[in-house]
Amino acid sequence: MVSDYDARLAQEINEVSKEVDVFYGGLIETKESDRMYSKYKDKYIQIEVDIRSLLVQNKKRPLNSESSNVIEKTLNKWLKYKKAHSDTNAYKTGLAKIHRTRFTRHFSAMTAAEEAKKLTQKTN
């Protein structure tokens, strides 16, 4: 058994996914020499808050540990990449592209997990 489908949460997952994609799109379009952490700090914080919100909402739902695990992994990656950017004050284009793709996979997994709940409701 899994938790019920939540359309509002599914929409929020899509919104945060777009926010992360826009973040990386802007980062990639900026010259590497201009990618100082300070220019991105506020956006990092906002996205971190949004991912944490997804995590809190998912953790409070019964029978939802798999979805929570995916979001927790996403948050951990976000924090890891944020710290690396802060520590080095740089972000290589190739790495940014890899990270963007990785987050796309994470958010796709979140979306698929939520959509699967809709299917299980129909069969019950």
N, C-alpha and C positions, 0 to 999 in steps of 0.2 A: 504494500500500500504506500501511496505517496500523498502529499498534501494536495489540496484543491488548487486549481488554476486561479491565478490572480491577474486579471487584465491590467490593472493599474501598475502592478509590479512589472509585468511584461513590458509595458510602455516605458517605465522608468529604466529598465535594463537597456532598452533601445536608445534612450536619451543619453545615458552615461556612455554607452558605446560610441555614439556620435561625438560626444564631448572628447573622448580619448582620441578618436580618429582625427578630429579637427586639431587637437593638440599636436599630434605627430605630423599631420600635414603641414602645419605652420612651422614646426621645428625643421622638417626636411627642406622646406622652401627657403629657410634662412641660411645664409652663408655660415659654414662651420665656425669661422672666426668670430661670429656674432652670437653664438649660442651660449652665452654666459648664463649660469644658473639663475642669477638674480632676475633676469628677464622672464623666467618661467615659474618662479617660486609661487606666486599667487595662484596660478593655474594648477600647479601641482597640488597645492593645499585644497583647492576647490574640488578637484577630481578625487583626491583622497577622501574627503568628506562624503562625496557622493557614493563612492564604492563602499565606504563604511556603512552608510545608510542602507544600501542594498543588503549588506551582510546582516545588520541588525534586524531588518525586516524579515529576512529569510530564516534567521536563527529562531525567531519567535514562533515560526510556523511549525506545527507538528509534522512529523514524517517528512522532513525536508533536509536531512543531513547531506545528501549528495549535492544538492544545489548550494547549500552553505559552504561545502568544501570547495567547490569551483570558485565561488566568490572570494573565499579566504585566500586561495592560491593567487587569484587575480590581485587582491590587495597586497599580498606579499611581494609579488613581482613589481607592482607599482612603487612600493616603498624601496625596494632594492634598486630600481632604476633611478628613482629620485635621489637616493643617497649617492649613487655613483656619479650622477650629474653634479650634485653638490660638491662632492669630494674632488672631482677632476675639473670642474667648471668648464666642461666640454662635453660634446655629444657628437660622435662620428655619424655620418650619414648612413653608412652601411648598417651600423648597429641600430640606429633609429628605425630603419626600414624593417629589420628583423623584429624589433620590439613591437612595432605597429602591427605586423602580421601576427605575432604571438597574442597580442591583446584582441585582435579580431577573432582568433580561434577561441579565446576564453569567453568573449561575449557571445559568440555563436553557440558555444556549449551552454551558456546560461539561458539563452533564448530557446534552444532546443529542449532543454530540461523543463522549462516552463510550459512550452507548447505541448510536450508529452503529457503533462498533467491534464490538459484539456481533453486529450484522447482517452485517458483513463477514466475521466468523469463520464464520458459518453458510454463507455462499456460497462460501467457499474450500475 
